[in-house]
Amino acid sequence: MLFNSIGFVFGFLPFVVAGYYLLALTRLAALRRPFMIVATLAFYALGGPQFVPLLLVSVALNYLAAVCIARVRENWRFAAMAAAVIANVAVLGYFKYIEFVLRTLNTLFDSGFTLEKVIFPLGISFFTFQQIGYLVDVSRGRFGPGKPLDYASFVLFFPQLLAGPIVRYEETVRQHREPVSCGRIGQSILIGLVIFSIGLFKKTVIADTLALNAAPVFGGAKVGTPLGWLDSWIGALSYTGQVYFDFSGYSDMAIGAARMFGIVLPLNFHSPLRSTSVVEIWRRWHITLGRWVQSYVFQPLSLSLTRVAIGSGFGAWGALGLGVIVPTMIAMMVVGIWHGAGWTFVLFGLMQGIYMATNEAWAMLRKDARKQRRKAGLPAHGWHRPAAQAATVLAFVVSMVPFGSANLHSAFAMLAAMAGGGDGLAAHAQWPLGVVGALAATAACYIAMFAVPNTQQIMGRFDPVLEWPRWRALETYRGWCQWRMAARWTIAAAIVFFLGVAFISRGTSAFIYFNF
């Protein structure tokens, strides 16, 4: 079931909220968490009932694995954890990558491997990564395996099951355990509903409108339609904006739905295109995936390789190359491949890795120059920040072309056209809004990215996400649009909700990240 569907908004969600609090406020309060788990399984079954057993087996076996990891002798703990992680990766690899691997082998070796169509289970990338992180943390001694109900509540919570945030066990386990406070129910539901409404508006009004601009261009590239410079740039900019507001909208809706139950989730999206580097983008785009890769891929590699570089006397640049750039490239390839089984996603990850490696090298080159300017009492160049933002956005938009392309051929065709090697300035794409409408919608999208406060800033009075004070400090925001518990702000939220629901009638489309 999609968050942006009438059935979810007016059927499933109100029913589960009502049932949860009816149990929580009676002598049956102990049943509220089992009720949530059953509701989550029902939610999952509405999207793919045949994979409910897989989900249940995954949860049960990973919990048992955590118990074994915690109980085995310390010198066997890493091996037990590694075996459990490999098993998770194998299951994920089969469902997500087996067809891609066989196609590649057939192409390279002219072999004839065949396999019946493998149906991709919804959310498997997310709940697999979440459970892998849990197993690694247990093996590191950060916490014990806890009780079965705690673990089931941690994984089987429908607001974040299908597309994140990828939550850490310690972030929500206490919240799920805590008894419900009667005095906070109304506030939790209202705050959650406002956050949910903003996310719904982003998805149905903004992202789905930008899809009307992006789809004709990427679809044309797929079938070989000649593309001009204007076509390709409108398509690339629109698609980047579509993914931006689609995932931002989903993240808001997940956080808002969880808040209705009094659960505060971690931040997953924080105006990433306001960044001044691609490194910063990946600290603010899909934040929980980024920290997962940072904790379980980049840091272990970086620590080991840095020791090798120092021990071998490679010097500062050698340490940077081996201890930072190599792990960065590997980590971003993991991010790229995680998003999908195809060479386009490999290219996307490779481009992000090259961007970040270049960023790290540039930062090291400028390090001495900045020190010298500070010693001399000279101010920083005022034009650096806007120039860095513009270059960062441009680079990221270019990298989104393979991300949204059907194959490498169409991706390279679009990139060539964007570089001026296409069919001149021609506009061959058949945009529903027309060329002027497509340009206006795209321009409005990017103005909103930079000029309009994000959801967390609007809801900043109510700590909308975990560790909000730390995130709030990233940007100076004077609060010109900050929601309050007042009639006019509630009416404004109702209008946003109404528009979000009204645009569902235009046609419900799945969230892009549901494909991952």
C-alpha positions in Angstrom: 0.0 0.0 0.0 1.3 3.4 -0.9 1.4 6.3 1.6 0.1 8.5 -1.2 -3.1 6.6 -1.7 -6.7 7.3 -0.5 -6.9 3.9 1.1 -3.8 4.5 3.3 -4.7 8.2 4.1 -8.3 7.6 5.0 -8.4 3.9 5.8 -5.4 2.1 7.0 -3.6 4.9 8.9 -6.6 6.2 10.9 -7.7 2.6 11.8 -4.2 1.7 13.1 -3.8 5.0 15.0 -7.2 4.5 16.6 -6.6 0.9 17.5 -3.2 1.6 18.9 -4.4 4.3 21.3 -7.6 2.4 22.3 -5.3 -0.5 23.4 -2.7 1.8 25.0 -5.3 3.6 27.2 -7.0 0.4 28.6 -6.0 -2.6 30.5 -4.9 -4.1 27.2 -2.0 -1.7 26.9 0.4 -4.7 26.7 -1.1 -5.6 23.4 -0.4 -2.3 21.6 3.0 -3.4 20.4 1.8 -6.8 19.1 -1.1 -4.9 17.5 1.4 -2.6 15.7 3.4 -5.7 14.5 0.3 -7.3 13.1 -0.7 -4.0 11.4 2.7 -3.8 9.9 2.5 -7.3 8.5 -1.0 -6.5 7.1 0.5 -3.3 5.5 3.3 -5.4 4.0 0.9 -8.1 2.8 -1.1 -5.5 0.9 1.9 -4.9 -1.3 3.2 -8.4 -1.6 1.5 -11.1 0.5 3.8 -13.9 -0.9 6.8 -12.3 0.9 5.3 -12.0 4.4 6.9 -15.4 5.3 10.3 -14.2 4.0 10.0 -11.1 6.2 9.0 -13.1 9.3 11.8 -15.7 8.7 14.3 -12.8 8.3 13.3 -11.2 11.5 13.3 -14.5 13.5 16.6 -15.7 12.2 18.4 -12.4 12.6 17.2 -12.2 16.2 18.4 -15.7 16.9 21.7 -14.8 15.2 22.1 -11.8 17.5 21.5 -14.0 20.5 24.2 -16.4 19.3 26.6 -13.6 18.6 26.1 -12.2 22.1 26.6 -15.6 23.8 29.5 -17.2 21.9 33.1 -16.8 23.2 34.6 -13.4 22.3 37.1 -14.9 19.8 34.3 -16.5 17.9 32.0 -13.4 17.9 33.3 -11.9 14.7 33.0 -15.2 12.8 29.4 -15.6 14.0 28.6 -12.0 13.0 30.3 -12.4 9.6 28.3 -15.6 8.9 25.0 -13.9 9.7 25.8 -10.8 7.6 26.9 -13.0 4.6 23.6 -14.9 4.9 21.6 -11.6 4.8 23.7 -10.3 1.9 23.2 -13.6 0.0 19.4 -13.4 0.3 19.4 -9.7 -0.7 21.8 -10.5 -3.6 19.6 -13.3 -4.9 16.4 -11.3 -5.1 18.0 -8.0 -6.2 21.0 -8.9 -8.3 20.8 -12.5 -9.6 19.1 -11.5 -12.9 21.7 -8.7 -13.5 24.6 -11.1 -12.7 23.2 -13.7 -15.1 22.6 -11.2 -17.9 26.2 -9.9 -17.5 27.6 -13.4 -17.6 25.6 -14.2 -20.7 26.9 -11.1 -22.4 30.5 -11.6 -21.4 30.8 -15.3 -22.1 28.0 -15.9 -24.6 26.5 -18.3 -22.1 22.9 -19.4 -21.8 22.0 -19.0 -18.2 18.3 -18.7 -17.7 16.2 -18.0 -14.7 12.5 -17.5 -14.1 11.5 -13.9 -13.3 12.6 -13.1 -9.8 10.0 -10.9 -8.0 11.6 -8.2 -5.9 10.3 -8.2 -2.3 9.2 -4.7 -1.2 11.6 -3.0 1.2 14.2 -5.9 1.3 17.1 -3.5 0.9 15.9 -1.4 3.9 15.0 -4.1 6.4 18.1 -6.1 5.5 20.5 -3.2 6.0 18.7 -2.3 9.2 19.2 -5.8 10.6 22.8 -6.1 9.4 23.6 -2.9 11.3 21.9 -4.4 14.4 24.0 -7.6 14.2 27.3 -5.7 13.8 26.4 -3.4 16.8 25.6 -6.5 18.9 29.0 -8.0 17.9 30.7 -4.8 18.9 29.1 -4.9 22.3 27.1 -1.7 21.9 24.0 -3.5 23.4 22.6 -6.9 24.0 20.0 -8.6 21.8 17.2 -7.5 24.0 13.8 -9.2 24.1 12.0 -10.7 21.1 9.2 -8.1 21.3 11.7 -5.2 21.4 13.4 -6.5 18.3 10.2 -7.2 16.4 9.0 -3.7 17.2 12.3 -2.3 16.0 12.0 -4.0 12.5 8.3 -4.4 12.0 7.1 -0.7 12.2 5.3 0.1 9.0 6.2 3.9 8.7 9.8 3.0 8.1 9.7 -0.6 6.9 9.6 -0.1 3.1 11.9 2.8 2.4 13.5 3.9 5.6 14.8 5.7 7.5 17.3 2.9 8.3 16.9 3.1 12.1 19.4 2.0 14.7 18.1 -0.2 17.5 19.0 2.1 20.3 17.2 5.0 18.7 13.7 3.6 19.0 13.6 0.7 21.3 13.0 2.8 24.4 10.3 4.8 22.6 8.4 1.6 21.7 8.7 0.4 25.3 7.5 3.6 27.0 3.9 3.7 28.1 1.7 6.1 26.2 1.0 9.4 28.0 -2.7 10.4 27.6 -1.8 14.1 27.6 0.5 13.8 24.6 -1.7 11.9 22.3 -3.5 14.8 20.7 -0.3 16.7 20.2 1.5 13.7 18.7 -1.3 13.1 16.2 -1.5 16.7 15.2 2.2 17.2 14.8 2.5 14.0 12.9 -0.4 14.8 10.6 1.2 18.2 9.7 4.5 16.6 8.9 2.7 13.9 6.9 0.7 16.6 5.0 3.8 18.5 4.0 5.3 15.2 2.7 2.1 14.3 0.8 2.1 17.8 -0.8 5.8 17.4 -1.9 5.0 14.0 -3.5 1.7 14.5 -5.3 1.9 18.2 -6.1 5.6 18.8 -6.7 7.4 15.5 -7.5 4.6 14.1 -9.7 4.4 17.4 -11.6 8.1 17.3 -12.3 7.7 13.7 -13.4 5.6 15.1 -16.3 8.7 17.0 -17.5 11.3 14.2 -16.9 9.4 11.2 -18.3 9.2 12.3 -21.9 12.9 13.0 -22.1 14.2 9.8 -20.4 11.5 7.8 -22.3 12.7 9.4 -25.6 16.3 8.6 -24.8 15.4 5.0 -24.2 13.8 4.6 -27.6 16.4 6.6 -29.5 14.5 9.9 -30.0 16.9 12.7 -31.0 17.5 15.0 -28.0 18.5 18.6 -28.0 20.4 20.6 -25.4 17.2 22.1 -24.0 15.4 18.8 -23.9 18.2 17.1 -22.0 18.8 19.8 -19.5 15.1 20.2 -18.7 14.8 16.4 -18.3 17.9 16.2 -16.1 16.9 19.1 -13.9 13.3 18.0 -13.6 14.3 14.4 -12.8 16.7 15.6 -10.1 13.9 17.7 -8.6 11.5 14.8 -8.9 13.7 12.5 -7.0 14.5 15.3 -4.5 10.9 16.0 -3.6 9.8 12.4 -4.0 12.2 11.1 -1.4 11.9 14.2 0.8 8.1 13.8 0.7 8.4 10.1 1.5 10.8 10.8 4.4 8.3 13.4 5.8 5.4 11.0 5.5 7.3 8.3 7.3 8.4 10.6 10.1 4.9 12.1 10.3 3.2 8.7 10.4 5.6 7.5 13.2 5.1 10.7 15.2 1.3 10.0 15.2 2.2 7.0 17.4 4.6 9.1 19.6 7.7 7.7 17.9 10.4 10.2 16.8 12.5 8.9 13.9 16.0 10.1 12.8 16.3 12.7 10.1 16.7 11.3 6.6 16.7 14.3 4.3 17.8 17.8 5.1 17.9 20.2 2.0 20.9 18.5 0.5 21.2 20.6 -2.6 22.0 23.6 -0.4 25.3 22.0 0.1 28.7 23.3 -1.0 30.2 19.9 -1.9 29.1 16.4 -2.9 30.6 15.2 0.4 28.1 17.4 2.2 25.2 16.3 -0.1 25.7 12.7 1.1 25.6 13.9 4.7 22.2 15.4 4.0 20.6 13.1 1.3 19.4 9.7 2.5 21.1 10.5 5.8 20.5 7.1 7.4 21.9 5.2 4.4 24.9 7.4 4.4 25.7 6.9 8.1 25.1 3.1 7.6 27.7 3.0 4.9 30.0 5.3 6.9 29.7 3.1 10.0 29.8 -0.4 8.5 31.8 0.1 5.2 33.9 3.2 5.1 35.2 3.4 8.6 36.4 -0.2 8.9 38.1 0.1 5.5 39.5 3.5 6.3 41.0 2.5 9.6 42.7 -0.6 8.2 44.1 1.1 5.1 45.2 4.2 7.0 47.3 2.0 9.3 48.8 0.3 6.2 49.6 3.7 4.7 51.2 5.1 7.9 53.2 1.9 8.5 54.5 1.9 4.9 55.5 5.6 5.1 53.3 6.7 2.2 53.2 10.3 3.4 50.2 12.7 3.5 49.1 12.2 0.0 49.6 8.4 0.1 47.6 8.2 3.4 44.8 10.3 1.7 44.7 8.1 -1.3 44.8 4.7 0.5 43.0 5.7 3.7 40.3 8.0 2.4 39.9 8.0 -1.4 40.0 4.2 -1.8 37.4 3.5 1.0 35.3 6.4 -0.4 35.2 4.9 -3.9 34.3 1.5 -2.5 31.6 3.0 -0.2 30.0 5.0 -3.0 30.0 2.0 -5.3 28.1 0.2 -2.5 25.7 3.1 -2.5 25.3 3.0 -6.2 24.7 -0.7 -6.4 22.4 -0.6 -3.4 20.1 1.6 -5.4 19.6 -0.9 -8.2 20.9 -3.9 -10.2 22.2 -2.3 -13.4 25.3 -0.7 -14.9 23.5 2.7 -14.8 23.6 2.5 -11.0 27.3 1.3 -11.1 28.0 4.5 -13.1 26.1 6.6 -10.7 28.1 5.3 -7.8 31.3 5.7 -9.7 30.5 9.3 -10.5 29.7 10.0 -6.8 32.9 8.4 -5.7 35.0 10.5 -8.2 33.2 13.6 -7.1 33.9 12.9 -3.4 37.5 11.9 -4.1 38.1 15.1 -6.0 36.5 17.0 -3.2 38.9 15.4 -0.6 41.9 16.1 -2.8 40.8 19.7 -3.4 40.3 20.2 0.4 43.8 19.0 1.1 45.2 21.3 -1.6 43.4 24.3 -0.1 44.2 23.5 3.5 47.6 25.2 3.5 46.2 28.2 1.6 43.5 28.7 4.2 46.0 28.5 7.0 48.1 31.2 5.4 45.1 33.5 4.8 44.1 33.1 8.4 47.6 33.8 9.7 47.7 36.9 7.5 44.3 38.1 8.8 42.7 38.0 5.3 39.0 37.2 5.0 37.6 34.2 3.1 36.6 34.9 -0.4 32.9 35.8 -0.4 32.2 34.3 -3.8 33.3 30.8 -2.8 30.1 29.6 -1.2 27.6 30.4 -4.0 30.1 29.2 -6.6 30.6 26.0 -4.7 26.8 25.5 -4.4 26.3 26.1 -8.1 29.1 23.7 -9.1 27.8 21.1 -6.6 24.2 21.2 -7.9 25.4 21.0 -11.5 27.6 18.0 -10.8 24.8 16.2 -9.0 22.3 16.9 -11.7 24.7 15.4 -14.3 25.1 12.3 -12.1 21.3 11.8 -11.9 21.1 11.1 -15.6 22.4 7.5 -15.4 20.4 7.1 -12.1 17.2 7.7 -14.1 18.1 6.1 -17.4 17.0 2.7 -18.6 20.4 1.7 -19.8 23.9 3.1 -20.4 23.2 3.9 -24.1 20.4 6.2 -23.3 22.4 7.8 -20.4 25.3 8.6 -22.6 22.9 9.9 -25.3 21.5 12.4 -22.8 24.9 13.3 -21.4 26.2 14.0 -24.9 23.2 16.2 -25.7 23.6 18.1 -22.4 27.2 18.7 -23.5 26.0 20.2 -26.8 26.5 17.1 -28.9 22.8 16.4 -29.5 20.3 17.8 -32.0 21.1 21.5 -31.4 18.7 23.4 -29.1 15.7 21.5 -30.4 12.8 20.6 -28.1 11.5 17.3 -29.4 10.0 16.1 -26.1 6.2 16.2 -25.8 5.7 17.9 -22.5 2.2 18.0 -21.1 2.9 21.5 -19.7 4.6 22.7 -22.9 8.1 24.0 -23.1 7.3 27.2 -21.2 5.4 25.3 -18.5 8.2 22.8 -18.2 10.8 25.6 -17.7 8.5 27.4 -15.2 7.9 24.3 -13.1 11.6 23.4 -13.1 12.6 26.9 -12.1 9.9 27.1 -9.3 11.2 23.7 -8.0 14.8 25.0 -7.6 13.7 28.3 -6.1 11.7 26.3 -3.5 14.8 24.2 -2.7 16.8 27.2 -1.7 14.3 29.8 -0.6 11.6 27.8 1.3 12.4 26.3 4.7 12.4 22.6 4.8 9.9 20.5 6.9 12.2 20.3 9.9 12.7 24.0 10.0 8.9 24.6 9.7 8.2 22.2 12.5 11.4 23.1 14.5 9.5 24.1 17.7 8.4 20.5 18.2 11.7 18.6 17.8 10.4 16.8 14.6 13.4 14.4 14.4 16.0 12.8 16.7 19.0 15.1 17.4 17.2 18.1 15.9 19.3 20.7 17.8 22.4 19.3 16.0 20.9 19.5 12.6 19.3 22.9 13.2 22.8 24.3 13.8 23.8 23.5 10.2 21.9 26.5 8.8 20.9 29.9 10.0 17.1 30.0 10.0 15.2 33.0 11.4 11.9 31.2 11.7 9.8 33.3 9.3 7.7 30.3 8.6 7.5 28.2 11.7 4.4 26.2 12.5 2.6 26.8 15.8 -0.3 25.4 17.7 -2.7 28.1 16.6 -5.8 28.2 14.4 -4.3 30.0 11.4 -1.4 27.5 11.2 -3.7 24.6 11.6 -5.9 26.0 8.7 -2.7 26.4 6.6 -1.8 22.8 7.3 -5.3 21.7 6.4 -5.0 23.4 3.0 -1.7 21.7 2.4 -3.2 18.4 3.3 -6.3 19.1 1.0 -4.0 19.9 -2.0 -1.9 16.8 -1.4 -5.0 14.6 -1.3 -6.6 16.4 -4.3 -3.6 15.8 -6.5 -3.8 12.0 -5.8 -6.7 12.0 -8.2 -4.3 13.0 -11.0 -2.9 9.4 -10.7 -1.1 7.7 -7.9 2.6 6.8 -8.6 4.9 4.8 -6.4 7.7 6.4 -4.6 10.9 6.1 -6.5 12.7 4.6 -3.5 10.1 1.8 -3.2 12.0 0.4 -6.2 15.1 -0.1 -4.1 
